[in-house]
Amino acid sequence: TIGEASTIIDGSVEYPSSRPTLDLNFAATKVLDDRITFTRDSVGTYTDDIGIVRTAPNNIPRFDHNPATGESLGLLIEESRTNLFTYSEAFNTSWTNIRSSDSGTTATADPEGNTTGAAYKLVANTDNNTHRLDRTNLSMSTSTTYTMSVWAKAAEYTGVSLTIADSSNSSHGIYFDLSNGTFTNGGNAHSGSMIAYPNGWYRCIATYTTPASFNFQQCLIGVLQNGTTHTYAGNNSSGIYIWGAQLEQGSFATSYIPTSGTTVTRAVDTAVIKGTNFTDWYDSSASTLFMESKLSSAISSGQYPFVAFEVESNNNRNSSFAITRRSGQGVRAINYDSSGTQDLDITNSTSWDGGTYRKFAYALDNSGSSSVLVDDGTVIGTDSSYATSSLSSVNILRFADHNSGGMTNFNVTIKSFKYYPKRLPNAQLQGLTQQ
């Protein structure tokens, strides 16, 4: 090992005996360290520890939870998104009933815990046909990926369908079974997912990329008799419960954005450490970063940063080092010299989709002789040809953001982050990411 004492765990795994100078355990504390500057120029929603959807005011961080288990997930950071549905809860406004009726109900609490009629009951009439709510004239773009979501709960019927449809309603979306939490594809190229919430609610999600030759302009919420039967004769009283509809441009659903008359944009979350809040713990001679994080969803293209050390005044990636995620791959360590030339690239080729936590560490020093990336206990690779200007020049730490022109803000939940002012030995990095 490289000049650092270590603690032996279980007779084989080495773990650092020195303490990090920056130790952020977001999941355990559910508070933001005073050294972090956080901004979000809008409200934002998150799930609390009992599975209730809550709203955080402007510039207040969100600490998310698993809605089914209550597990604390950590600090939620999201890109900016817009809910294109102008009425996300008032389904009797701007939505069109097709062989159905709907009204606010007090029969069940909504996912925010309200029993004042915010949740709606969608009821099928007696026609032997499909029964649904349509939102038309959306002016969606062609060759563009959209994600539609709505919370749904079984009542007398136990299914809901979500469809992003063309003007002829010829497409079929995802059929969700609200009795057992499963879904099937209705025959078109939609992809789906479900997230279980308390009190029988599911957030049902459908994603679709519009083709170039069609004019897509409407979204449909269907009430199914069960998880598959969409054509049947209803009785004017049986139906399902719905709440919180969202349509956003992107390949996955983000946190709920309430609307009541206009489209609403949730601003980007930014979290940075700079100035003396940065220099108090940073060492320009050597660095080890550790992070435990979860992707909000798989990414289909591009490269996104988990964490980046940069020069604040630069509007580019000159003199920086970062841990990122590239589509189709796992974690990646990169360095850029003072001219903005990439001189280090260590990549885990194993793809990492959303929904699971990974622990990764990246260590380097100003000798330029050896850097290493470790992912969940495995050494991904080393590099000995990087410029040391990236260590000596940086003065700001950005979470899920990077000035690189080829990267955009990420959607992640950060459980913890640690910084050691030294280049820890490889064996200790493996131990750190295995515990």
C-alpha positions in Angstrom: 0.0 0.0 0.0 1.0 3.6 -0.5 2.0 5.0 2.9 -1.4 4.9 4.6 -2.4 2.9 7.6 -5.5 0.8 7.1 -8.0 -1.2 9.1 -8.6 -4.9 8.2 -12.2 -5.9 8.1 -13.3 -9.6 8.1 -9.6 -10.6 7.8 -9.3 -9.5 4.1 -11.0 -6.2 3.2 -9.0 -3.0 3.8 -10.7 0.2 4.8 -9.1 3.6 5.4 -8.2 4.4 9.0 -8.0 8.2 8.3 -11.2 10.3 8.3 -12.4 12.2 5.2 -12.2 16.0 5.4 -15.6 16.2 3.7 -18.2 13.6 4.8 -21.7 14.1 3.5 -24.2 11.4 4.5 -27.4 12.8 2.9 -29.5 9.7 3.4 -28.8 9.4 7.1 -29.0 13.1 8.1 -31.5 14.4 5.5 -30.1 17.9 5.9 -27.8 19.9 3.7 -24.3 20.7 4.9 -23.9 24.5 5.5 -20.9 24.5 3.0 -23.2 23.6 0.1 -24.9 26.3 -1.9 -28.2 25.0 -3.2 -30.6 26.6 -5.7 -33.7 25.6 -7.5 -35.8 28.6 -8.8 -39.1 26.8 -8.4 -41.0 24.5 -6.0 -40.2 20.8 -6.3 -41.9 17.6 -5.0 -40.5 14.5 -3.3 -41.7 11.5 -1.4 -41.4 11.5 2.4 -40.7 8.6 4.7 -44.3 7.4 4.9 -44.8 7.6 1.1 -46.6 10.9 0.9 -45.9 13.3 -2.0 -44.6 16.6 -0.5 -43.7 20.0 -1.9 -40.5 21.8 -1.2 -40.4 25.6 -1.6 -38.0 27.4 -3.9 -34.3 26.8 -3.1 -35.0 24.1 -0.5 -33.3 20.7 -1.2 -35.3 17.5 -1.4 -34.4 14.3 0.4 -36.3 11.5 -1.3 -37.6 8.2 0.0 -38.7 4.9 -1.4 -42.5 5.2 -1.4 -43.1 1.5 -0.7 -40.5 0.9 2.1 -39.8 4.4 3.5 -36.0 4.0 2.9 -34.2 7.3 2.9 -32.6 7.6 -0.6 -30.6 10.8 -0.2 -30.4 14.2 -1.9 -32.5 14.4 -5.1 -31.0 16.4 -7.9 -33.0 16.8 -11.2 -32.7 18.6 -14.5 -35.4 21.1 -15.5 -38.6 19.6 -16.8 -42.0 21.0 -17.9 -45.4 19.4 -17.3 -47.2 19.9 -20.6 -50.6 19.1 -19.1 -52.1 22.4 -18.1 -54.5 20.6 -15.6 -52.7 17.8 -13.7 -55.4 17.1 -11.1 -58.6 18.8 -12.3 -59.6 16.2 -14.9 -63.0 17.9 -15.4 -61.2 20.8 -17.0 -59.4 20.7 -20.4 -59.7 16.9 -20.5 -62.5 15.3 -22.7 -64.5 12.3 -21.5 -65.0 9.6 -24.1 -67.7 7.2 -23.0 -66.8 8.0 -19.4 -67.4 10.5 -16.6 -65.2 11.7 -13.8 -65.5 13.8 -10.6 -63.6 14.6 -7.5 -64.0 12.0 -4.8 -63.6 11.8 -1.1 -63.7 8.0 -1.1 -59.9 7.8 -0.9 -57.0 10.0 0.1 -54.8 11.1 -2.8 -51.0 10.5 -2.9 -50.5 13.8 -1.0 -52.8 12.5 1.8 -55.7 14.8 1.0 -59.3 13.6 1.4 -60.9 16.8 0.0 -61.8 15.5 -3.5 -58.4 16.1 -5.2 -58.4 12.5 -6.4 -60.8 11.8 -9.2 -62.9 8.7 -10.0 -63.0 7.8 -13.6 -66.1 5.9 -14.4 -67.1 3.8 -17.6 -70.5 4.3 -19.2 -72.7 1.5 -20.6 -71.4 1.5 -24.1 -69.6 -1.7 -25.2 -66.4 0.2 -26.2 -63.3 1.8 -24.7 -63.7 4.3 -21.9 -61.2 7.0 -21.4 -60.1 10.7 -20.8 -58.5 12.5 -23.7 -56.2 15.5 -23.6 -56.0 16.8 -27.1 -54.2 19.6 -29.1 -50.9 19.2 -27.2 -48.8 20.0 -30.3 -46.1 17.5 -29.5 -43.1 17.4 -31.8 -42.4 14.5 -34.2 -39.3 12.3 -33.7 -39.3 13.2 -30.0 -39.4 11.1 -26.8 -42.2 11.9 -24.3 -43.1 10.3 -21.0 -46.6 10.4 -19.6 -47.5 9.4 -16.0 -50.5 9.3 -13.7 -51.2 7.9 -10.3 -54.0 5.3 -10.4 -55.7 3.2 -7.8 -58.2 0.3 -8.2 -61.8 0.8 -7.3 -64.5 -1.5 -8.8 -62.3 -1.9 -11.9 -58.6 -2.7 -11.6 -56.9 -1.4 -14.7 -55.7 1.8 -16.4 -54.1 2.4 -19.7 -51.8 5.3 -20.8 -51.4 6.1 -24.5 -49.6 8.8 -26.4 -51.8 8.8 -29.5 -51.9 10.2 -33.0 -55.0 12.1 -34.3 -56.7 8.9 -35.4 -56.2 7.1 -32.0 -54.6 4.2 -33.8 -51.8 3.6 -31.3 -52.1 1.5 -28.1 -50.1 2.2 -25.0 -49.4 0.4 -21.8 -52.0 -1.5 -19.8 -51.5 -1.5 -16.1 -53.0 -4.0 -13.6 -53.7 -2.1 -10.4 -54.5 -5.2 -8.5 -51.1 -6.9 -8.7 -48.7 -4.1 -9.9 -47.9 -5.5 -13.4 -48.3 -4.1 -16.9 -48.3 -5.2 -20.5 -47.7 -3.4 -23.8 -50.9 -2.8 -25.7 -49.3 -3.3 -29.1 -47.4 -0.2 -30.0 -43.9 0.9 -29.2 -44.5 2.3 -25.8 -42.4 1.3 -22.8 -43.8 1.3 -19.3 -43.1 1.1 -15.6 -44.9 1.2 -12.3 -44.0 2.6 -8.8 -46.0 1.4 -5.8 -47.2 4.0 -3.3 -49.1 3.5 -0.1 -52.9 3.0 0.1 -53.1 1.1 -3.2 -51.8 3.8 -5.4 -49.3 3.2 -8.3 -47.5 5.8 -10.4 -48.0 4.4 -13.9 -45.6 5.6 -16.5 -45.5 5.2 -20.3 -42.8 6.5 -22.7 -43.0 6.8 -26.4 -40.9 8.3 -29.2 -43.1 10.0 -31.9 -42.3 9.0 -35.5 -41.4 11.5 -38.1 -44.4 10.8 -40.3 -47.2 11.3 -37.8 -48.7 14.4 -36.1 -48.9 13.4 -32.5 -51.2 15.6 -30.5 -53.1 13.8 -27.7 -52.8 11.6 -24.7 -55.3 9.1 -23.4 -56.1 7.7 -19.9 -58.3 4.6 -20.2 -60.3 2.9 -17.5 -59.8 -0.9 -17.9 -62.1 -3.5 -16.5 -59.0 -5.4 -15.4 -55.3 -5.3 -16.4 -56.0 -6.1 -20.0 -59.7 -5.7 -20.9 -60.2 -2.3 -22.5 -63.4 -2.8 -24.5 -66.5 -3.7 -22.4 -69.8 -2.3 -21.3 -69.6 -0.4 -18.0 -72.5 0.5 -15.6 -72.1 4.3 -15.1 -70.8 3.8 -11.5 -67.8 1.5 -11.6 -64.3 2.8 -12.3 -60.8 3.6 -11.0 -59.2 6.5 -9.1 -56.7 8.8 -10.8 -54.5 11.8 -9.7 -51.4 13.7 -10.8 -51.1 13.5 -14.6 -47.8 14.6 -16.2 -46.5 14.8 -19.7 -42.8 15.7 -20.1 -40.3 15.6 -22.9 -37.8 13.0 -22.0 -37.2 9.3 -21.8 -38.2 8.8 -18.1 -40.5 10.4 -15.6 -39.2 12.9 -13.1 -40.8 14.2 -9.9 -44.4 15.4 -10.0 -45.0 18.9 -11.3 -48.5 20.2 -10.3 -50.4 22.4 -12.8 -53.7 24.3 -12.6 -54.2 26.2 -15.8 -50.9 26.5 -17.5 -47.8 24.4 -18.2 -45.3 24.5 -15.3 -41.6 24.2 -15.4 -39.6 22.8 -12.5 -36.2 24.5 -12.4 -32.9 22.6 -12.3 -31.4 21.7 -8.9 -27.9 22.9 -8.4 -25.6 22.0 -5.5 -22.0 23.4 -5.3 -19.2 24.0 -2.8 -16.9 26.9 -3.5 -14.8 29.7 -1.9 -13.4 29.0 1.6 -16.1 26.3 2.0 -14.1 24.4 -0.7 -10.5 25.3 0.2 -11.1 24.4 3.9 -11.1 20.7 3.1 -9.6 20.4 -0.4 -5.9 19.4 -1.0 -4.3 20.2 -4.3 -1.7 17.5 -4.0 -3.9 14.4 -3.9 -7.5 13.5 -3.9 -9.8 10.5 -3.3 -13.5 10.8 -4.0 -16.1 8.3 -2.9 -19.8 8.4 -3.9 -22.8 6.3 -3.4 -25.5 7.3 -5.8 -28.6 6.0 -7.7 -29.6 7.0 -11.3 -33.2 8.2 -11.6 -33.4 6.2 -14.8 -31.4 4.7 -17.5 -30.1 7.2 -20.0 -30.4 6.6 -23.7 -27.7 8.9 -25.1 -25.0 11.4 -24.0 -22.8 11.7 -21.0 -23.8 13.1 -17.6 -21.7 14.1 -14.5 -22.0 12.6 -11.0 -19.5 15.0 -9.5 -17.0 17.5 -11.0 -14.1 19.5 -9.6 -13.6 22.6 -11.7 -12.4 26.2 -12.0 -15.4 28.3 -11.2 -14.6 31.1 -13.6 -14.2 28.8 -16.6 -17.2 28.3 -18.9 -15.6 25.0 -20.2 -13.9 21.9 -18.8 -10.3 23.3 -18.7 -8.4 22.0 -15.6 -11.1 19.7 -14.2 -11.6 16.2 -13.1 -14.9 14.4 -12.8 -16.8 11.1 -12.4 -19.5 10.7 -15.1 -21.9 8.3 -16.6 -22.0 7.6 -20.4 -25.0 5.9 -22.1 -24.4 2.2 -22.5 -21.7 2.2 -19.9 -21.1 2.4 -16.2 -19.1 5.0 -14.3 -16.2 6.9 -16.0 -13.3 9.0 -14.6 -12.1 11.8 -16.8 -9.5 14.6 -16.5 -9.0 17.7 -18.6 -5.7 19.7 -18.7 -5.5 23.5 -18.8 -6.2 23.7 -22.5 -9.3 21.6 -22.2 -7.8 18.5 -23.7 -8.9 15.2 -22.2 -5.9 13.4 -20.9 -7.4 10.7 -18.7 -10.3 8.4 -19.4 -11.1 5.3 -17.3 -14.4 3.7 -18.2 -16.4 0.8 -16.9 -18.0 -0.7 -20.0 -20.7 -2.6 -18.0 -24.0 -0.7 -18.4 -25.7 0.7 -15.4 -29.4 1.3 -15.5 -31.5 3.3 -13.2 -33.0 2.2 -9.9 -29.9 0.7 -8.2 -27.2 2.3 -6.0 -23.6 2.0 -6.9 -20.5 2.8 -4.8 -17.5 4.2 -6.7 -14.2 5.8 -5.9 -11.7 7.8 -7.9 -8.2 8.6 -6.6 -5.3 10.6 -8.1 -2.3 12.7 -7.0 -0.2 15.5 -8.5 2.6 13.2 -9.4 0.7 12.2 -12.5 1.9 8.7 -12.0 -1.2 6.8 -11.0 -4.9 7.3 -10.8 -7.6 4.6 -10.3 -11.3 4.1 -10.6 -13.0 1.5 -8.4 -16.7 0.5 -8.9 -18.4 -1.6 -6.3 -15.2 -3.2 -5.1 -13.7 -3.8 -8.6 -10.8 -1.9 -10.0 -12.0 -0.7 -13.4 -8.7 0.7 -14.5 -5.7 2.9 -13.9 -4.0 5.8 -15.7 -0.5 7.3 -15.4 -0.5 10.0 -18.1 -2.7 12.8 -16.8 -1.8 16.4 -16.3 -1.6 17.6 -12.7 -3.0 21.1 -13.5 -6.5 19.7 -12.9 -5.7 19.2 -9.2 -3.9 22.5 -8.5 -6.4 24.8 -10.3 -9.8 23.6 -9.2 -11.8 25.7 -6.7 -15.4 24.5 -7.0 -17.2 21.1 -6.5 -20.4 20.6 -8.5 -22.9 17.8 -7.9 -24.5 16.3 -11.0 -23.2 19.2 -13.1 -20.1 19.9 -15.2 -19.1 22.9 -17.4 -18.1 20.5 -20.2 -19.9 21.4 -23.4 -20.6 17.7 -24.0 -22.5 17.1 -20.8 -25.8 18.1 -19.2 -27.3 18.1 -15.7 -28.0 14.7 -14.4 -31.0 13.2 -12.5 -29.5 11.4 -9.5 -30.2 10.6 -5.8 -27.0 10.9 -3.8 -26.8 8.8 -0.6 -23.3 9.9 0.4 -20.1 11.6 -0.7 -16.7 11.6 0.9 -13.4 13.3 0.1 -10.0 12.3 1.4 -7.1 14.7 0.9 -4.7 11.9 -0.3 -4.4 9.2 -2.9 -5.7 6.2 -1.0 -4.3 2.8 -2.0 -6.2 0.6 -4.4 -7.0 -2.0 -1.7 -8.5 0.6 0.6 -10.6 2.0 -2.3 -11.9 -1.5 -2.9 -12.8 -1.9 0.8 -14.5 1.5 0.8 -16.7 0.6 -2.0 -17.5 -2.9 -0.6 -18.7 -2.0 2.9 
